[in-house]
Amino acid sequence: MKADDALLRILACPIDKGPLALLAAEGALYNPRLRRRYPILDGIPQLLPSSGEQLSDADHERAVRQIEEAAEAEAEARAGQTEGAGS
């Protein structure tokens, strides 16, 4: 699963029904509001409430940092494509 995957836009947390963020390096989806991580096994998100894992404060901070870094990298990639198209 990739950050721009259409499936990611429609998947929701099974508990609060809110959006999930991709933790690509961990092979997981993350709900920062509830601090719950859901594994992706063989490309299939495991979105049962019992599949989620509650993260500690330190792990939550790490996950949020990873999400922010991925968003920045995606924005830079888009900016590079826009600049390349304008040349």
PDB file of N, CA, C and O in Angstrom:
ATOM      1  N   MET A   1       0.850  -1.169   0.000  1.00  0.00           N
ATOM      2  CA  MET A   1       0.000   0.000   0.000  1.00  0.00           C
ATOM      3  C   MET A   1       0.897   1.233   0.000  1.00  0.00           C
ATOM      4  O   MET A   1       1.909   1.282   0.699  1.00  0.00           O
ATOM      5  N   LYS A   2       0.506   2.230  -0.799  1.00  0.00           N
ATOM      6  CA  LYS A   2       1.257   3.480  -0.893  1.00  0.00           C
ATOM      7  C   LYS A   2       0.418   4.620  -0.326  1.00  0.00           C
ATOM      8  O   LYS A   2      -0.801   4.511  -0.198  1.00  0.00           O
ATOM      9  N   ALA A   3       1.091   5.707   0.007  1.00  0.00           N
ATOM     10  CA  ALA A   3       0.396   6.859   0.589  1.00  0.00           C
ATOM     11  C   ALA A   3      -0.659   7.434  -0.349  1.00  0.00           C
ATOM     12  O   ALA A   3      -1.651   8.000   0.111  1.00  0.00           O
ATOM     13  N   ASP A   4      -0.457   7.294  -1.661  1.00  0.00           N
ATOM     14  CA  ASP A   4      -1.422   7.837  -2.619  1.00  0.00           C
ATOM     15  C   ASP A   4      -2.437   6.791  -3.083  1.00  0.00           C
ATOM     16  O   ASP A   4      -3.192   7.038  -4.023  1.00  0.00           O
ATOM     17  N   ASP A   5      -2.461   5.649  -2.443  1.00  0.00           N
ATOM     18  CA  ASP A   5      -3.380   4.567  -2.796  1.00  0.00           C
ATOM     19  C   ASP A   5      -4.827   5.013  -2.561  1.00  0.00           C
ATOM     20  O   ASP A   5      -5.157   5.536  -1.496  1.00  0.00           O
ATOM     21  N   ALA A   6      -5.680   4.802  -3.558  1.00  0.00           N
ATOM     22  CA  ALA A   6      -7.093   5.193  -3.436  1.00  0.00           C
ATOM     23  C   ALA A   6      -7.770   4.476  -2.270  1.00  0.00           C
ATOM     24  O   ALA A   6      -8.663   5.032  -1.632  1.00  0.00           O
ATOM     25  N   LEU A   7      -7.347   3.251  -1.993  1.00  0.00           N
ATOM     26  CA  LEU A   7      -7.935   2.493  -0.891  1.00  0.00           C
ATOM     27  C   LEU A   7      -7.716   3.204   0.446  1.00  0.00           C
ATOM     28  O   LEU A   7      -8.589   3.187   1.315  1.00  0.00           O
ATOM     29  N   LEU A   8      -6.555   3.823   0.604  1.00  0.00           N
ATOM     30  CA  LEU A   8      -6.240   4.509   1.863  1.00  0.00           C
ATOM     31  C   LEU A   8      -7.225   5.646   2.134  1.00  0.00           C
ATOM     32  O   LEU A   8      -7.531   5.940   3.289  1.00  0.00           O
ATOM     33  N   ARG A   9      -7.717   6.281   1.082  1.00  0.00           N
ATOM     34  CA  ARG A   9      -8.656   7.398   1.254  1.00  0.00           C
ATOM     35  C   ARG A   9     -10.025   6.943   1.766  1.00  0.00           C
ATOM     36  O   ARG A   9     -10.760   7.739   2.350  1.00  0.00           O
ATOM     37  N   ILE A  10     -10.372   5.669   1.553  1.00  0.00           N
ATOM     38  CA  ILE A  10     -11.696   5.214   1.992  1.00  0.00           C
ATOM     39  C   ILE A  10     -11.661   4.352   3.254  1.00  0.00           C
ATOM     40  O   ILE A  10     -12.699   4.112   3.870  1.00  0.00           O
ATOM     41  N   LEU A  11     -10.474   3.888   3.640  1.00  0.00           N
ATOM     42  CA  LEU A  11     -10.379   3.089   4.863  1.00  0.00           C
ATOM     43  C   LEU A  11     -10.567   3.979   6.087  1.00  0.00           C
ATOM     44  O   LEU A  11     -10.168   5.144   6.086  1.00  0.00           O
ATOM     45  N   ALA A  12     -11.169   3.431   7.115  1.00  0.00           N
ATOM     46  CA  ALA A  12     -11.419   4.191   8.339  1.00  0.00           C
ATOM     47  C   ALA A  12     -11.133   3.319   9.553  1.00  0.00           C
ATOM     48  O   ALA A  12     -11.180   2.091   9.484  1.00  0.00           O
ATOM     49  N   CYS A  13     -10.842   3.972  10.645  1.00  0.00           N
ATOM     50  CA  CYS A  13     -10.634   3.276  11.912  1.00  0.00           C
ATOM     51  C   CYS A  13     -11.933   2.573  12.305  1.00  0.00           C
ATOM     52  O   CYS A  13     -13.006   3.172  12.234  1.00  0.00           O
ATOM     53  N   PRO A  14     -11.844   1.320  12.715  1.00  0.00           N
ATOM     54  CA  PRO A  14     -13.060   0.603  13.092  1.00  0.00           C
ATOM     55  C   PRO A  14     -13.688   1.100  14.399  1.00  0.00           C
ATOM     56  O   PRO A  14     -14.825   0.747  14.714  1.00  0.00           O
ATOM     57  N   ILE A  15     -12.964   1.902  15.145  1.00  0.00           N
ATOM     58  CA  ILE A  15     -13.487   2.385  16.429  1.00  0.00           C
ATOM     59  C   ILE A  15     -14.131   3.765  16.294  1.00  0.00           C
ATOM     60  O   ILE A  15     -15.296   3.940  16.652  1.00  0.00           O
ATOM     61  N   ASP A  16     -13.376   4.755  15.775  1.00  0.00           N
ATOM     62  CA  ASP A  16     -13.953   6.108  15.687  1.00  0.00           C
ATOM     63  C   ASP A  16     -14.358   6.506  14.269  1.00  0.00           C
ATOM     64  O   ASP A  16     -14.849   7.613  14.047  1.00  0.00           O
ATOM     65  N   LYS A  17     -14.153   5.607  13.317  1.00  0.00           N
ATOM     66  CA  LYS A  17     -14.551   5.809  11.913  1.00  0.00           C
ATOM     67  C   LYS A  17     -13.821   6.956  11.237  1.00  0.00           C
ATOM     68  O   LYS A  17     -14.232   7.404  10.166  1.00  0.00           O
ATOM     69  N   GLY A  18     -12.742   7.440  11.846  1.00  0.00           N
ATOM     70  CA  GLY A  18     -11.959   8.523  11.275  1.00  0.00           C
ATOM     71  C   GLY A  18     -10.898   8.003  10.322  1.00  0.00           C
ATOM     72  O   GLY A  18     -10.682   6.794  10.226  1.00  0.00           O
ATOM     73  N   PRO A  19     -10.226   8.924   9.607  1.00  0.00           N
ATOM     74  CA  PRO A  19      -9.200   8.529   8.646  1.00  0.00           C
ATOM     75  C   PRO A  19      -7.976   7.921   9.332  1.00  0.00           C
ATOM     76  O   PRO A  19      -7.706   8.164  10.509  1.00  0.00           O
ATOM     77  N   LEU A  20      -7.254   7.127   8.554  1.00  0.00           N
ATOM     78  CA  LEU A  20      -6.037   6.479   9.028  1.00  0.00           C
ATOM     79  C   LEU A  20      -4.856   6.981   8.215  1.00  0.00           C
ATOM     80  O   LEU A  20      -5.011   7.346   7.050  1.00  0.00           O
ATOM     81  N   ALA A  21      -3.685   7.001   8.820  1.00  0.00           N
ATOM     82  CA  ALA A  21      -2.457   7.393   8.137  1.00  0.00           C
ATOM     83  C   ALA A  21      -1.612   6.146   7.913  1.00  0.00           C
ATOM     84  O   ALA A  21      -1.633   5.211   8.714  1.00  0.00           O
ATOM     85  N   LEU A  22      -0.874   6.151   6.818  1.00  0.00           N
ATOM     86  CA  LEU A  22      -0.005   5.026   6.493  1.00  0.00           C
ATOM     87  C   LEU A  22       1.339   5.175   7.191  1.00  0.00           C
ATOM     88  O   LEU A  22       1.978   6.225   7.112  1.00  0.00           O
ATOM     89  N   LEU A  23       1.759   4.122   7.870  1.00  0.00           N
ATOM     90  CA  LEU A  23       3.117   4.021   8.418  1.00  0.00           C
ATOM     91  C   LEU A  23       3.819   2.991   7.543  1.00  0.00           C
ATOM     92  O   LEU A  23       3.902   1.815   7.897  1.00  0.00           O
ATOM     93  N   ALA A  24       4.322   3.441   6.402  1.00  0.00           N
ATOM     94  CA  ALA A  24       4.868   2.526   5.398  1.00  0.00           C
ATOM     95  C   ALA A  24       6.030   1.701   5.940  1.00  0.00           C
ATOM     96  O   ALA A  24       6.114   0.501   5.677  1.00  0.00           O
ATOM     97  N   ALA A  25       6.924   2.332   6.691  1.00  0.00           N
ATOM     98  CA  ALA A  25       8.095   1.621   7.210  1.00  0.00           C
ATOM     99  C   ALA A  25       7.705   0.494   8.159  1.00  0.00           C
ATOM    100  O   ALA A  25       8.427  -0.496   8.282  1.00  0.00           O
ATOM    101  N   GLU A  26       6.569   0.641   8.826  1.00  0.00           N
ATOM    102  CA  GLU A  26       6.116  -0.369   9.782  1.00  0.00           C
ATOM    103  C   GLU A  26       5.098  -1.323   9.183  1.00  0.00           C
ATOM    104  O   GLU A  26       4.738  -2.321   9.808  1.00  0.00           O
ATOM    105  N   GLY A  27       4.629  -1.025   7.974  1.00  0.00           N
ATOM    106  CA  GLY A  27       3.585  -1.853   7.376  1.00  0.00           C
ATOM    107  C   GLY A  27       2.323  -1.817   8.214  1.00  0.00           C
ATOM    108  O   GLY A  27       1.777  -2.852   8.594  1.00  0.00           O
ATOM    109  N   ALA A  28       1.864  -0.582   8.499  1.00  0.00           N
ATOM    110  CA  ALA A  28       0.702  -0.425   9.372  1.00  0.00           C
ATOM    111  C   ALA A  28      -0.077   0.831   9.005  1.00  0.00           C
ATOM    112  O   ALA A  28       0.429   1.724   8.325  1.00  0.00           O
ATOM    113  N   LEU A  29      -1.317   0.877   9.470  1.00  0.00           N
ATOM    114  CA  LEU A  29      -2.148   2.073   9.400  1.00  0.00           C
ATOM    115  C   LEU A  29      -2.274   2.599  10.819  1.00  0.00           C
ATOM    116  O   LEU A  29      -2.291   1.828  11.778  1.00  0.00           O
ATOM    117  N   TYR A  30      -2.363   3.932  10.948  1.00  0.00           N
ATOM    118  CA  TYR A  30      -2.335   4.529  12.277  1.00  0.00           C
ATOM    119  C   TYR A  30      -3.443   5.553  12.463  1.00  0.00           C
ATOM    120  O   TYR A  30      -3.713   6.368  11.580  1.00  0.00           O
ATOM    121  N   ASN A  31      -4.078   5.496  13.626  1.00  0.00           N
ATOM    122  CA  ASN A  31      -5.064   6.484  14.038  1.00  0.00           C
ATOM    123  C   ASN A  31      -4.423   7.304  15.161  1.00  0.00           C
ATOM    124  O   ASN A  31      -4.373   6.848  16.304  1.00  0.00           O
ATOM    125  N   PRO A  32      -3.930   8.516  14.847  1.00  0.00           N
ATOM    126  CA  PRO A  32      -3.271   9.307  15.884  1.00  0.00           C
ATOM    127  C   PRO A  32      -4.226   9.828  16.957  1.00  0.00           C
ATOM    128  O   PRO A  32      -3.791  10.145  18.064  1.00  0.00           O
ATOM    129  N   ARG A  33      -5.505   9.919  16.650  1.00  0.00           N
ATOM    130  CA  ARG A  33      -6.472  10.402  17.644  1.00  0.00           C
ATOM    131  C   ARG A  33      -6.610   9.423  18.797  1.00  0.00           C
ATOM    132  O   ARG A  33      -6.691   9.830  19.956  1.00  0.00           O
ATOM    133  N   LEU A  34      -6.638   8.131  18.483  1.00  0.00           N
ATOM    134  CA  LEU A  34      -6.774   7.092  19.513  1.00  0.00           C
ATOM    135  C   LEU A  34      -5.444   6.410  19.837  1.00  0.00           C
ATOM    136  O   LEU A  34      -5.365   5.569  20.732  1.00  0.00           O
ATOM    137  N   ARG A  35      -4.396   6.789  19.090  1.00  0.00           N
ATOM    138  CA  ARG A  35      -3.065   6.187  19.249  1.00  0.00           C
ATOM    139  C   ARG A  35      -3.104   4.677  19.024  1.00  0.00           C
ATOM    140  O   ARG A  35      -2.497   3.908  19.770  1.00  0.00           O
ATOM    141  N   ARG A  36      -3.832   4.264  17.976  1.00  0.00           N
ATOM    142  CA  ARG A  36      -3.957   2.833  17.659  1.00  0.00           C
ATOM    143  C   ARG A  36      -3.336   2.550  16.302  1.00  0.00           C
ATOM    144  O   ARG A  36      -3.569   3.262  15.325  1.00  0.00           O
ATOM    145  N   ARG A  37      -2.535   1.487  16.269  1.00  0.00           N
ATOM    146  CA  ARG A  37      -1.862   1.041  15.044  1.00  0.00           C
ATOM    147  C   ARG A  37      -2.477  -0.285  14.613  1.00  0.00           C
ATOM    148  O   ARG A  37      -2.665  -1.195  15.421  1.00  0.00           O
ATOM    149  N   TYR A  38      -2.789  -0.375  13.312  1.00  0.00           N
ATOM    150  CA  TYR A  38      -3.376  -1.589  12.736  1.00  0.00           C
ATOM    151  C   TYR A  38      -2.396  -2.159  11.709  1.00  0.00           C
ATOM    152  O   TYR A  38      -1.963  -1.437  10.810  1.00  0.00           O
ATOM    153  N   PRO A  39      -2.042  -3.430  11.825  1.00  0.00           N
ATOM    154  CA  PRO A  39      -1.060  -4.016  10.904  1.00  0.00           C
ATOM    155  C   PRO A  39      -1.632  -4.225   9.500  1.00  0.00           C
ATOM    156  O   PRO A  39      -2.840  -4.368   9.309  1.00  0.00           O
ATOM    157  N   ILE A  40      -0.716  -4.239   8.526  1.00  0.00           N
ATOM    158  CA  ILE A  40      -1.051  -4.624   7.157  1.00  0.00           C
ATOM    159  C   ILE A  40      -0.310  -5.931   6.916  1.00  0.00           C
ATOM    160  O   ILE A  40       0.921  -5.949   6.908  1.00  0.00           O
ATOM    161  N   LEU A  41      -1.033  -7.015   6.721  1.00  0.00           N
ATOM    162  CA  LEU A  41      -0.433  -8.336   6.528  1.00  0.00           C
ATOM    163  C   LEU A  41      -0.695  -8.818   5.108  1.00  0.00           C
ATOM    164  O   LEU A  41      -1.845  -8.909   4.680  1.00  0.00           O
ATOM    165  N   ASP A  42       0.375  -9.125   4.379  1.00  0.00           N
ATOM    166  CA  ASP A  42       0.258  -9.560   2.985  1.00  0.00           C
ATOM    167  C   ASP A  42      -0.566  -8.574   2.169  1.00  0.00           C
ATOM    168  O   ASP A  42      -1.356  -8.977   1.315  1.00  0.00           O
ATOM    169  N   GLY A  43      -0.385  -7.286   2.429  1.00  0.00           N
ATOM    170  CA  GLY A  43      -1.083  -6.246   1.690  1.00  0.00           C
ATOM    171  C   GLY A  43      -2.516  -5.999   2.123  1.00  0.00           C
ATOM    172  O   GLY A  43      -3.212  -5.191   1.508  1.00  0.00           O
ATOM    173  N   ILE A  44      -2.973  -6.678   3.168  1.00  0.00           N
ATOM    174  CA  ILE A  44      -4.361  -6.553   3.624  1.00  0.00           C
ATOM    175  C   ILE A  44      -4.391  -5.876   4.997  1.00  0.00           C
ATOM    176  O   ILE A  44      -3.871  -6.423   5.970  1.00  0.00           O
ATOM    177  N   PRO A  45      -5.003  -4.679   5.078  1.00  0.00           N
ATOM    178  CA  PRO A  45      -5.119  -4.015   6.380  1.00  0.00           C
ATOM    179  C   PRO A  45      -6.001  -4.822   7.329  1.00  0.00           C
ATOM    180  O   PRO A  45      -7.090  -5.260   6.959  1.00  0.00           O
ATOM    181  N   GLN A  46      -5.524  -5.010   8.537  1.00  0.00           N
ATOM    182  CA  GLN A  46      -6.260  -5.754   9.567  1.00  0.00           C
ATOM    183  C   GLN A  46      -7.010  -4.736  10.420  1.00  0.00           C
ATOM    184  O   GLN A  46      -6.461  -4.196  11.381  1.00  0.00           O
ATOM    185  N   LEU A  47      -8.269  -4.477  10.062  1.00  0.00           N
ATOM    186  CA  LEU A  47      -9.008  -3.386  10.688  1.00  0.00           C
ATOM    187  C   LEU A  47     -10.110  -3.831  11.637  1.00  0.00           C
ATOM    188  O   LEU A  47     -11.146  -3.175  11.745  1.00  0.00           O
ATOM    189  N   LEU A  48      -9.889  -4.927  12.313  1.00  0.00           N
ATOM    190  CA  LEU A  48     -10.789  -5.305  13.401  1.00  0.00           C
ATOM    191  C   LEU A  48     -10.346  -4.550  14.655  1.00  0.00           C
ATOM    192  O   LEU A  48      -9.146  -4.363  14.858  1.00  0.00           O
ATOM    193  N   PRO A  49     -11.274  -4.116  15.490  1.00  0.00           N
ATOM    194  CA  PRO A  49     -10.862  -3.423  16.713  1.00  0.00           C
ATOM    195  C   PRO A  49      -9.829  -4.211  17.519  1.00  0.00           C
ATOM    196  O   PRO A  49      -8.919  -3.626  18.107  1.00  0.00           O
ATOM    197  N   SER A  50      -9.968  -5.520  17.545  1.00  0.00           N
ATOM    198  CA  SER A  50      -9.033  -6.348  18.317  1.00  0.00           C
ATOM    199  C   SER A  50      -7.654  -6.444  17.668  1.00  0.00           C
ATOM    200  O   SER A  50      -6.700  -6.864  18.321  1.00  0.00           O
ATOM    201  N   SER A  51      -7.531  -6.064  16.397  1.00  0.00           N
ATOM    202  CA  SER A  51      -6.236  -6.103  15.706  1.00  0.00           C
ATOM    203  C   SER A  51      -5.381  -4.889  16.028  1.00  0.00           C
ATOM    204  O   SER A  51      -4.165  -4.912  15.837  1.00  0.00           O
ATOM    205  N   GLY A  52      -6.013  -3.829  16.515  1.00  0.00           N
ATOM    206  CA  GLY A  52      -5.282  -2.602  16.804  1.00  0.00           C
ATOM    207  C   GLY A  52      -4.440  -2.720  18.055  1.00  0.00           C
ATOM    208  O   GLY A  52      -4.764  -3.451  18.991  1.00  0.00           O
ATOM    209  N   GLU A  53      -3.356  -1.981  18.038  1.00  0.00           N
ATOM    210  CA  GLU A  53      -2.429  -1.963  19.177  1.00  0.00           C
ATOM    211  C   GLU A  53      -2.337  -0.535  19.698  1.00  0.00           C
ATOM    212  O   GLU A  53      -2.125   0.396  18.921  1.00  0.00           O
ATOM    213  N   GLN A  54      -2.491  -0.358  20.989  1.00  0.00           N
ATOM    214  CA  GLN A  54      -2.365   0.955  21.620  1.00  0.00           C
ATOM    215  C   GLN A  54      -0.885   1.300  21.727  1.00  0.00           C
ATOM    216  O   GLN A  54      -0.092   0.496  22.217  1.00  0.00           O
ATOM    217  N   LEU A  55      -0.507   2.506  21.265  1.00  0.00           N
ATOM    218  CA  LEU A  55       0.898   2.899  21.314  1.00  0.00           C
ATOM    219  C   LEU A  55       1.219   3.704  22.571  1.00  0.00           C
ATOM    220  O   LEU A  55       0.381   4.435  23.100  1.00  0.00           O
ATOM    221  N   SER A  56       2.442   3.547  23.023  1.00  0.00           N
ATOM    222  CA  SER A  56       2.945   4.341  24.148  1.00  0.00           C
ATOM    223  C   SER A  56       3.164   5.776  23.668  1.00  0.00           C
ATOM    224  O   SER A  56       3.100   6.050  22.470  1.00  0.00           O
ATOM    225  N   ASP A  57       3.419   6.681  24.595  1.00  0.00           N
ATOM    226  CA  ASP A  57       3.685   8.074  24.229  1.00  0.00           C
ATOM    227  C   ASP A  57       4.871   8.179  23.276  1.00  0.00           C
ATOM    228  O   ASP A  57       4.809   8.906  22.285  1.00  0.00           O
ATOM    229  N   ALA A  58       5.946   7.459  23.571  1.00  0.00           N
ATOM    230  CA  ALA A  58       7.143   7.520  22.731  1.00  0.00           C
ATOM    231  C   ALA A  58       6.862   6.974  21.334  1.00  0.00           C
ATOM    232  O   ALA A  58       7.290   7.562  20.340  1.00  0.00           O
ATOM    233  N   ASP A  59       6.147   5.857  21.252  1.00  0.00           N
ATOM    234  CA  ASP A  59       5.819   5.284  19.947  1.00  0.00           C
ATOM    235  C   ASP A  59       4.860   6.185  19.175  1.00  0.00           C
ATOM    236  O   ASP A  59       4.951   6.285  17.952  1.00  0.00           O
ATOM    237  N   HIS A  60       3.945   6.840  19.884  1.00  0.00           N
ATOM    238  CA  HIS A  60       3.026   7.779  19.238  1.00  0.00           C
ATOM    239  C   HIS A  60       3.814   8.929  18.613  1.00  0.00           C
ATOM    240  O   HIS A  60       3.577   9.290  17.460  1.00  0.00           O
ATOM    241  N   GLU A  61       4.745   9.502  19.363  1.00  0.00           N
ATOM    242  CA  GLU A  61       5.568  10.606  18.847  1.00  0.00           C
ATOM    243  C   GLU A  61       6.350  10.162  17.615  1.00  0.00           C
ATOM    244  O   GLU A  61       6.460  10.910  16.644  1.00  0.00           O
ATOM    245  N   ARG A  62       6.889   8.958  17.654  1.00  0.00           N
ATOM    246  CA  ARG A  62       7.630   8.413  16.518  1.00  0.00           C
ATOM    247  C   ARG A  62       6.717   8.262  15.299  1.00  0.00           C
ATOM    248  O   ARG A  62       7.106   8.601  14.182  1.00  0.00           O
ATOM    249  N   ALA A  63       5.516   7.756  15.519  1.00  0.00           N
ATOM    250  CA  ALA A  63       4.563   7.558  14.421  1.00  0.00           C
ATOM    251  C   ALA A  63       4.150   8.895  13.810  1.00  0.00           C
ATOM    252  O   ALA A  63       4.082   9.024  12.588  1.00  0.00           O
ATOM    253  N   VAL A  64       3.875   9.879  14.647  1.00  0.00           N
ATOM    254  CA  VAL A  64       3.487  11.201  14.148  1.00  0.00           C
ATOM    255  C   VAL A  64       4.627  11.814  13.345  1.00  0.00           C
ATOM    256  O   VAL A  64       4.390  12.411  12.295  1.00  0.00           O
ATOM    257  N   ARG A  65       5.849  11.677  13.821  1.00  0.00           N
ATOM    258  CA  ARG A  65       7.013  12.185  13.092  1.00  0.00           C
ATOM    259  C   ARG A  65       7.125  11.510  11.728  1.00  0.00           C
ATOM    260  O   ARG A  65       7.399  12.170  10.726  1.00  0.00           O
ATOM    261  N   GLN A  66       6.914  10.193  11.692  1.00  0.00           N
ATOM    262  CA  GLN A  66       6.987   9.439  10.441  1.00  0.00           C
ATOM    263  C   GLN A  66       5.909   9.921   9.460  1.00  0.00           C
ATOM    264  O   GLN A  66       6.180  10.061   8.267  1.00  0.00           O
ATOM    265  N   ILE A  67       4.709  10.172   9.947  1.00  0.00           N
ATOM    266  CA  ILE A  67       3.616  10.667   9.100  1.00  0.00           C
ATOM    267  C   ILE A  67       3.964  12.046   8.547  1.00  0.00           C
ATOM    268  O   ILE A  67       3.760  12.307   7.361  1.00  0.00           O
ATOM    269  N   GLU A  68       4.487  12.929   9.396  1.00  0.00           N
ATOM    270  CA  GLU A  68       4.854  14.278   8.966  1.00  0.00           C
ATOM    271  C   GLU A  68       5.973  14.244   7.933  1.00  0.00           C
ATOM    272  O   GLU A  68       5.927  14.984   6.950  1.00  0.00           O
ATOM    273  N   GLU A  69       6.977  13.395   8.141  1.00  0.00           N
ATOM    274  CA  GLU A  69       8.081  13.281   7.188  1.00  0.00           C
ATOM    275  C   GLU A  69       7.594  12.753   5.845  1.00  0.00           C
ATOM    276  O   GLU A  69       8.045  13.217   4.798  1.00  0.00           O
ATOM    277  N   ALA A  70       6.683  11.794   5.862  1.00  0.00           N
ATOM    278  CA  ALA A  70       6.133  11.255   4.617  1.00  0.00           C
ATOM    279  C   ALA A  70       5.341  12.327   3.876  1.00  0.00           C
ATOM    280  O   ALA A  70       5.414  12.413   2.650  1.00  0.00           O
ATOM    281  N   ALA A  71       4.586  13.142   4.606  1.00  0.00           N
ATOM    282  CA  ALA A  71       3.806  14.217   3.983  1.00  0.00           C
ATOM    283  C   ALA A  71       4.729  15.259   3.359  1.00  0.00           C
ATOM    284  O   ALA A  71       4.453  15.756   2.267  1.00  0.00           O
ATOM    285  N   GLU A  72       5.822  15.592   4.042  1.00  0.00           N
ATOM    286  CA  GLU A  72       6.785  16.549   3.505  1.00  0.00           C
ATOM    287  C   GLU A  72       7.449  16.004   2.246  1.00  0.00           C
ATOM    288  O   GLU A  72       7.612  16.732   1.267  1.00  0.00           O
ATOM    289  N   ALA A  73       7.831  14.736   2.264  1.00  0.00           N
ATOM    290  CA  ALA A  73       8.465  14.121   1.099  1.00  0.00           C
ATOM    291  C   ALA A  73       7.501  14.092  -0.084  1.00  0.00           C
ATOM    292  O   ALA A  73       7.904  14.331  -1.222  1.00  0.00           O
ATOM    293  N   GLU A  74       6.238  13.803   0.183  1.00  0.00           N
ATOM    294  CA  GLU A  74       5.230  13.778  -0.883  1.00  0.00           C
ATOM    295  C   GLU A  74       5.035  15.180  -1.465  1.00  0.00           C
ATOM    296  O   GLU A  74       4.914  15.333  -2.680  1.00  0.00           O
ATOM    297  N   ALA A  75       5.005  16.198  -0.609  1.00  0.00           N
ATOM    298  CA  ALA A  75       4.849  17.580  -1.073  1.00  0.00           C
ATOM    299  C   ALA A  75       6.047  18.001  -1.920  1.00  0.00           C
ATOM    300  O   ALA A  75       5.880  18.667  -2.942  1.00  0.00           O
ATOM    301  N   GLU A  76       7.248  17.619  -1.502  1.00  0.00           N
ATOM    302  CA  GLU A  76       8.450  17.936  -2.273  1.00  0.00           C
ATOM    303  C   GLU A  76       8.431  17.237  -3.623  1.00  0.00           C
ATOM    304  O   GLU A  76       8.825  17.824  -4.631  1.00  0.00           O
ATOM    305  N   ALA A  77       7.978  15.995  -3.653  1.00  0.00           N
ATOM    306  CA  ALA A  77       7.903  15.253  -4.908  1.00  0.00           C
ATOM    307  C   ALA A  77       6.907  15.917  -5.856  1.00  0.00           C
ATOM    308  O   ALA A  77       7.170  16.031  -7.053  1.00  0.00           O
ATOM    309  N   ARG A  78       5.777  16.352  -5.331  1.00  0.00           N
ATOM    310  CA  ARG A  78       4.782  17.041  -6.164  1.00  0.00           C
ATOM    311  C   ARG A  78       5.339  18.355  -6.692  1.00  0.00           C
ATOM    312  O   ARG A  78       5.135  18.696  -7.857  1.00  0.00           O
ATOM    313  N   ALA A  79       6.043  19.096  -5.836  1.00  0.00           N
ATOM    314  CA  ALA A  79       6.629  20.365  -6.257  1.00  0.00           C
ATOM    315  C   ALA A  79       7.657  20.132  -7.358  1.00  0.00           C
ATOM    316  O   ALA A  79       7.736  20.908  -8.310  1.00  0.00           O
ATOM    317  N   GLY A  80       8.438  19.076  -7.234  1.00  0.00           N
ATOM    318  CA  GLY A  80       9.420  18.738  -8.262  1.00  0.00           C
ATOM    319  C   GLY A  80       8.765  18.385  -9.579  1.00  0.00           C
ATOM    320  O   GLY A  80       9.277  18.745 -10.639  1.00  0.00           O
ATOM    321  N   GLN A  81       7.643  17.687  -9.534  1.00  0.00           N
ATOM    322  CA  GLN A  81       6.916  17.336 -10.754  1.00  0.00           C
ATOM    323  C   GLN A  81       6.344  18.586 -11.405  1.00  0.00           C
ATOM    324  O   GLN A  81       6.357  18.710 -12.630  1.00  0.00           O
ATOM    325  N   THR A  82       5.841  19.510 -10.595  1.00  0.00           N
ATOM    326  CA  THR A  82       5.270  20.746 -11.116  1.00  0.00           C
ATOM    327  C   THR A  82       6.351  21.591 -11.769  1.00  0.00           C
ATOM    328  O   THR A  82       6.139  22.145 -12.848  1.00  0.00           O
ATOM    329  N   GLU A  83       7.511  21.696 -11.124  1.00  0.00           N
ATOM    330  CA  GLU A  83       8.614  22.461 -11.690  1.00  0.00           C
ATOM    331  C   GLU A  83       9.105  21.832 -12.981  1.00  0.00           C
ATOM    332  O   GLU A  83       9.411  22.535 -13.944  1.00  0.00           O
ATOM    333  N   GLY A  84       9.180  20.506 -13.000  1.00  0.00           N
ATOM    334  CA  GLY A  84       9.630  19.797 -14.199  1.00  0.00           C
ATOM    335  C   GLY A  84       8.660  19.956 -15.351  1.00  0.00           C
ATOM    336  O   GLY A  84       9.081  20.014 -16.507  1.00  0.00           O
ATOM    337  N   ALA A  85       7.374  20.028 -15.060  1.00  0.00           N
ATOM    338  CA  ALA A  85       6.358  20.171 -16.103  1.00  0.00           C
ATOM    339  C   ALA A  85       6.374  21.575 -16.689  1.00  0.00           C
ATOM    340  O   ALA A  85       6.041  21.767 -17.858  1.00  0.00           O
ATOM    341  N   GLY A  86       6.760  22.552 -15.881  1.00  0.00           N
ATOM    342  CA  GLY A  86       6.779  23.940 -16.341  1.00  0.00           C
ATOM    343  C   GLY A  86       8.009  24.291 -17.150  1.00  0.00           C
ATOM    344  O   GLY A  86       8.041  25.349 -17.778  1.00  0.00           O
ATOM    345  N   SER A  87       9.019  23.444 -17.159  1.00  0.00           N
ATOM    346  CA  SER A  87      10.276  23.742 -17.862  1.00  0.00           C
ATOM    347  C   SER A  87      10.175  23.461 -19.325  1.00  0.00           C
ATOM    348  O   SER A  87      11.143  23.658 -20.059  1.00  0.00           O
TER     349      SER A  87
END
